[in-house]
Amino acid sequence: MISEKLVNGLVKQMNYEFYSAHAYLGMAAYCSAESLDGFANFFLVQAEEERFHAMKFYNFINDMGERALLEGFPTPHNEFDSVLDVFEKGLLHEKEVTRRIYELADMALDEREHATMTFLKWFIEEQVEEEASFDTLIQKLKRIDKDSNAFFMLDSELGKRTFVAGE
């Protein structure tokens, strides 16, 4: 049986995933305002992914016979200095998600709650991909620096990104 402490942690993470979607919408809005539709698309897809993650928590909590309680969340960051700043803040956000997932995994391990440990394994692997994706794009943006052609090529490339559930 899953402990109240672990249920509360899962509920908090579900709500943080919903917050993450909101934060990425703010990043998309910044990019849209800068007429960078490809970068905006990257963050719109990121927001969809985060909602998908939140719903995985929602469904797991319900499948465990518990109740997924929705909470409010703070206003996300909306002002940025540059596209590079947006991605750097995105990477910091993903590192916070990773920290939270690890904390939950440690709790599940301590409680020997095997179903939750198995559930969280997918998120641990997902976070490796998330952080690597942001880091790669940050490195590309730094290499591009002031090369406007390369910058707009990257914008165009990110405009082709789509969301596929489960990937």
C-alpha positions as CSV (number, residue, x, y, z in Angstrom):
1,M,0.0,0.0,0.0
2,I,1.3,3.4,-0.9
3,S,1.9,5.8,2.0
4,E,0.3,9.2,2.4
5,K,3.7,10.9,2.2
6,L,4.4,9.3,-1.2
7,V,0.9,10.0,-2.5
8,N,1.4,13.7,-1.5
9,G,4.7,13.7,-3.3
10,L,3.2,12.3,-6.4
11,V,0.4,14.8,-6.3
12,K,2.9,17.7,-5.9
13,Q,4.9,16.4,-8.9
14,M,1.7,16.1,-11.0
15,N,0.9,19.7,-10.2
16,Y,4.5,20.7,-10.9
17,E,4.3,19.1,-14.3
18,F,1.1,21.1,-15.0
19,Y,3.1,24.2,-13.9
20,S,5.9,23.2,-16.2
21,A,3.5,23.3,-19.2
22,H,2.5,26.8,-18.1
23,A,6.1,27.9,-17.8
24,Y,6.8,26.6,-21.3
25,L,3.8,28.5,-22.7
26,G,5.3,31.6,-21.2
27,M,8.6,30.8,-23.0
28,A,6.7,30.2,-26.3
29,A,4.9,33.5,-25.9
30,Y,8.2,35.3,-25.6
31,C,9.5,33.6,-28.7
32,S,6.3,34.4,-30.6
33,A,6.5,38.1,-29.6
34,E,10.0,38.1,-31.1
35,S,8.6,36.6,-34.3
36,L,10.6,33.4,-33.8
37,D,7.9,30.9,-34.6
38,G,10.2,27.8,-34.7
39,F,11.5,28.5,-31.2
40,A,7.9,29.2,-30.1
41,N,6.9,25.8,-31.6
42,F,9.7,24.1,-29.6
43,F,8.2,25.4,-26.4
44,L,4.6,24.8,-27.4
45,V,5.5,21.1,-28.0
46,Q,7.4,21.2,-24.7
47,A,4.2,22.4,-23.0
48,E,2.2,19.5,-24.6
49,E,4.8,17.1,-23.3
50,E,4.6,18.4,-19.8
51,R,0.8,18.1,-19.8
52,F,1.2,14.5,-21.0
53,H,3.6,13.9,-18.1
54,A,1.2,15.5,-15.6
55,M,-1.6,13.2,-16.9
56,K,0.7,10.1,-16.4
57,F,1.0,11.1,-12.8
58,Y,-2.8,11.8,-12.6
59,N,-3.6,8.3,-14.0
60,F,-1.0,6.6,-11.8
61,I,-2.3,8.2,-8.7
62,N,-5.9,7.2,-9.6
63,D,-4.8,3.6,-10.6
64,M,-3.2,3.3,-7.1
65,G,-6.6,4.0,-5.6
66,E,-5.7,7.5,-4.5
67,R,-7.0,11.0,-5.4
68,A,-5.2,13.4,-7.7
69,L,-5.8,16.8,-6.2
70,L,-5.2,19.8,-8.4
71,E,-3.5,22.9,-6.9
72,G,-2.8,26.4,-8.1
73,F,0.7,27.4,-9.1
74,P,2.7,30.6,-9.2
75,T,3.0,32.9,-12.3
76,P,5.9,31.6,-14.4
77,H,8.8,33.6,-15.7
78,N,7.6,35.7,-18.6
79,E,10.5,38.1,-19.4
80,F,13.8,37.0,-21.0
81,D,16.9,38.7,-22.3
82,S,17.3,36.5,-25.4
83,V,16.4,33.2,-26.9
84,L,19.6,31.8,-25.2
85,D,18.3,33.1,-21.9
86,V,15.0,31.3,-22.5
87,F,16.8,28.0,-23.1
88,E,19.1,28.4,-20.2
89,K,16.1,29.0,-17.9
90,G,14.4,26.0,-19.5
91,L,17.5,23.8,-18.6
92,L,17.4,25.1,-15.0
93,H,13.7,24.2,-14.9
94,E,14.4,20.7,-16.2
95,K,17.1,20.2,-13.6
96,E,14.6,21.1,-10.9
97,V,12.2,18.5,-12.4
98,T,15.0,16.0,-12.3
99,R,15.7,16.8,-8.7
100,R,12.1,16.4,-7.8
101,I,11.8,13.1,-9.6
102,Y,14.9,11.7,-7.9
103,E,13.5,12.8,-4.5
104,L,10.3,10.9,-5.3
105,A,12.3,7.8,-6.5
106,D,14.3,7.9,-3.3
107,M,11.1,8.0,-1.2
108,A,9.6,5.1,-3.2
109,L,12.8,3.1,-2.8
110,D,12.9,3.8,1.0
111,E,9.3,2.6,1.3
112,R,9.9,-0.4,-1.0
113,E,7.0,0.8,-3.1
114,H,7.8,-1.2,-6.2
115,A,4.9,0.0,-8.4
116,T,5.9,3.6,-7.9
117,M,9.6,2.8,-8.4
118,T,8.7,1.2,-11.8
119,F,6.5,4.1,-12.7
120,L,9.2,6.7,-11.9
121,K,11.9,4.8,-13.9
122,W,10.3,6.2,-17.1
123,F,10.5,9.7,-15.8
124,I,14.2,9.3,-14.8
125,E,15.0,8.2,-18.3
126,E,12.9,11.0,-19.8
127,Q,14.8,13.6,-17.7
128,V,18.1,12.5,-19.2
129,E,16.7,13.2,-22.6
130,E,15.1,16.5,-21.6
131,E,18.3,17.9,-20.1
132,A,20.4,16.7,-23.0
133,S,18.0,18.3,-25.5
134,F,18.1,21.7,-23.8
135,D,21.9,21.5,-23.3
136,T,22.4,20.7,-27.1
137,L,20.3,23.6,-28.1
138,I,22.1,26.0,-25.7
139,Q,25.4,24.8,-27.2
140,K,24.1,25.4,-30.7
141,L,22.9,28.9,-29.8
142,K,26.2,29.8,-28.3
143,R,28.1,28.6,-31.4
144,I,25.7,30.5,-33.7
145,D,26.2,33.7,-31.6
146,K,25.7,36.5,-34.2
147,D,25.3,34.3,-37.3
148,S,21.8,35.3,-38.3
149,N,21.6,32.7,-41.1
150,A,22.4,29.9,-38.7
151,F,20.0,31.3,-36.1
152,F,17.1,31.4,-38.5
153,M,18.0,27.9,-39.8
154,L,17.7,26.6,-36.2
155,D,14.5,28.5,-35.8
156,S,13.2,26.8,-39.0
157,E,14.4,23.4,-37.8
158,L,12.6,23.7,-34.4
159,G,9.4,24.7,-36.3
160,K,9.2,21.1,-37.5
161,R,9.2,19.6,-34.0
162,T,6.0,17.7,-33.2
163,F,4.6,16.0,-30.1
164,V,4.2,12.2,-30.1
165,A,2.8,10.8,-26.8
166,G,5.1,8.5,-25.0
167,E,8.3,9.6,-26.8
